[in-house]
Amino acid sequence: MKVVVNVFLKAGVLDSQGKAVHHALKSIHFENVSDVRVGKQIVLKLNESDEKKAMEDVTRMCEDLLANTVIEDYTIEIVK
């Protein structure tokens, strides 16, 4: 089973990397971009067939290691 986890900074947390990318885009004349937020994507291949169990396991992985839940949010998607 393939699972995709997207981790991104919570709203209100300064995204310095996003600001740098935004500035760089403007410097190469992409003026129509109003904001940039940068995150990370983690793709997991699980030896699990039960989707409910997989979601529970991946949620635990996110809470314990993959995301800093003080400043980051995450989404989990099971890819069929």
ChimeraX attribute file (.defattr): number of C-alpha atoms within 10 A of each C-alpha:
attribute: neighborCount
match mode: 1-to-1
recipient: residues
	/A:1	14
	/A:2	14
	/A:3	18
	/A:4	16
	/A:5	20
	/A:6	17
	/A:7	21
	/A:8	21
	/A:9	20
	/A:10	15
	/A:11	11
	/A:12	7
	/A:13	10
	/A:14	12
	/A:15	16
	/A:16	12
	/A:17	13
	/A:18	15
	/A:19	15
	/A:20	14
	/A:21	15
	/A:22	18
	/A:23	17
	/A:24	12
	/A:25	15
	/A:26	14
	/A:27	10
	/A:28	8
	/A:29	10
	/A:30	12
	/A:31	11
	/A:32	8
	/A:33	11
	/A:34	8
	/A:35	10
	/A:36	16
	/A:37	17
	/A:38	14
	/A:39	15
	/A:40	12
	/A:41	13
	/A:42	11
	/A:43	14
	/A:44	13
	/A:45	10
	/A:46	12
	/A:47	9
	/A:48	12
	/A:49	9
	/A:50	9
	/A:51	12
	/A:52	9
	/A:53	11
	/A:54	18
	/A:55	15
	/A:56	10
	/A:57	14
	/A:58	19
	/A:59	18
	/A:60	12
	/A:61	12
	/A:62	19
	/A:63	14
	/A:64	11
	/A:65	10
	/A:66	19
	/A:67	20
	/A:68	15
	/A:69	16
	/A:70	8
	/A:71	13
	/A:72	15
	/A:73	17
	/A:74	20
	/A:75	12
	/A:76	16
	/A:77	13
	/A:78	14
	/A:79	10
	/A:80	6
